[in-house]
Amino acid sequence: MGEQLTGRTVRDVMTGRPVCVEPGTTLTEAARLMRDNAIGDVLVAEGERLVGIVTSGDIVRVVAAERDPATIVAGSLTDRELVTVHADDDTGEAARIMKERSLRRLPVCESDRVIGVITWNDLTRGQRHQPPDSDEGATGVGWSTRPDG
């Protein structure tokens, strides 16, 4: 699969200008932003520093656990180490990371600042590939020990 996705950089296919929220933003507000922007995630940042990602799956799990998303803040879901890709990485590398870690999206960084998000759909637009099995927001989803993230 990776061979079919090479030859382009992450920058070529990513979605730029990601929607970011502060750690104190409630999940209700994060959900509104996702709805209003027709996206499945918001990035959590303290100033310019990316600290996490909240997905629609995270919000579903909060609601299913009968917790009030109006009282849960985005920062409370960011206690894992974030997996990112660099804008100049090959799309095949992004696909490999997503497949290995069962991720559907990755924040894209350049010079230690987030500049976009790449999704499985971005990688496979116009191709027929199954997305990685994923439970968005579950432990390990969107997070890693990648040192150059």
C-alpha positions in Angstrom: 0.0 0.0 0.0 2.8 2.5 0.9 4.3 2.2 -2.6 1.0 3.4 -4.1 1.0 6.5 -1.9 4.5 7.7 -2.4 5.8 10.5 -4.6 3.8 13.2 -2.9 4.5 15.0 0.3 2.2 15.4 3.2 2.0 19.1 2.4 0.6 18.2 -1.0 -2.5 16.5 0.4 -3.0 17.8 4.0 -5.8 20.1 5.1 -4.2 23.4 6.1 -5.3 25.8 8.8 -6.5 23.3 11.3 -9.1 24.2 13.8 -7.5 24.6 17.2 -8.9 25.0 20.7 -7.3 25.8 24.0 -7.1 23.1 26.7 -9.9 24.7 28.7 -12.4 24.5 25.8 -15.4 22.3 26.7 -16.2 19.3 24.6 -19.5 20.9 23.8 -17.7 23.8 22.2 -15.3 21.5 20.4 -18.3 19.5 19.0 -19.8 22.7 17.8 -16.6 23.7 16.0 -16.4 20.2 14.4 -20.0 20.5 13.2 -19.6 24.1 11.9 -16.4 23.2 10.1 -17.5 19.8 8.9 -14.5 18.1 10.5 -13.9 15.1 12.7 -11.3 16.6 15.1 -9.9 19.7 16.7 -6.3 20.2 17.7 -5.6 21.3 21.3 -2.9 23.9 21.6 -1.4 26.1 24.3 -0.4 29.2 22.3 1.7 27.8 19.4 2.5 24.5 21.2 0.4 21.5 20.1 -0.7 19.4 23.1 -3.2 17.1 21.7 -6.2 16.3 19.5 -9.8 15.7 20.3 -11.9 13.6 17.9 -15.6 13.2 17.4 -15.0 9.6 18.8 -13.7 11.1 22.0 -16.9 13.1 22.4 -19.1 10.1 21.7 -17.3 8.1 24.4 -17.8 10.9 26.9 -21.5 11.1 26.1 -21.9 7.3 26.1 -20.3 7.2 29.6 -23.0 9.6 30.7 -20.5 12.3 31.4 -21.5 15.9 30.6 -19.5 17.3 27.6 -20.2 20.8 28.8 -18.1 20.1 31.9 -15.3 18.1 30.3 -12.4 20.2 28.8 -10.3 19.3 25.8 -7.1 19.4 27.8 -8.3 16.5 30.0 -8.0 14.2 27.0 -4.5 15.1 26.0 -2.4 13.1 28.5 -0.7 10.9 25.9 2.3 11.7 23.7 1.3 13.1 20.3 2.1 11.5 16.9 2.7 14.0 14.2 4.2 14.0 10.7 6.3 16.7 9.1 4.9 18.6 6.1 7.8 17.4 4.0 7.4 13.7 4.8 6.4 11.4 2.0 2.7 10.4 2.0 3.8 6.8 2.1 5.4 7.4 5.5 2.2 9.0 6.8 0.2 6.1 5.5 2.6 3.6 7.2 2.3 5.4 10.6 -1.5 5.5 10.3 -1.7 1.8 9.4 0.7 0.7 12.1 -1.0 2.7 14.8 -4.6 2.4 13.6 -5.0 6.1 13.1 -7.2 8.0 10.8 -5.6 11.4 11.2 -2.3 13.0 12.1 -1.4 16.6 12.9 1.2 18.1 10.5 4.0 20.1 11.9 6.7 22.3 10.4 9.4 24.0 12.5 7.7 22.9 15.7 4.4 24.5 14.9 1.2 22.8 13.6 0.2 23.8 10.1 -2.4 21.2 9.2 -4.0 17.8 9.6 -3.7 14.8 7.3 -6.4 12.2 7.2 -6.7 8.8 5.7 -9.1 10.2 3.2 -6.6 12.8 2.2 -4.1 10.1 1.5 -6.4 7.9 -0.5 -8.5 10.4 -2.3 -9.1 8.9 -5.7 -7.8 5.5 -4.7 -9.5 2.4 -3.2 -7.9 1.6 0.2 -9.6 0.6 3.4 -8.9 2.9 6.3 -7.0 1.5 9.2 -9.2 -0.2 11.8 -9.5 2.5 14.3 -11.3 3.5 17.5 -10.7 7.2 17.2 -9.6 8.7 20.5 -8.8 5.3 22.2 -5.6 4.9 24.0 -2.8 5.2 21.5 -4.8 6.9 18.8 -3.1 9.9 17.6 -0.2 9.6 20.0 3.3 8.1 20.0 6.9 8.6 21.0 8.0 9.8 17.6 10.9 12.2 18.6 10.6 14.6 15.7 6.9 15.2 15.9 
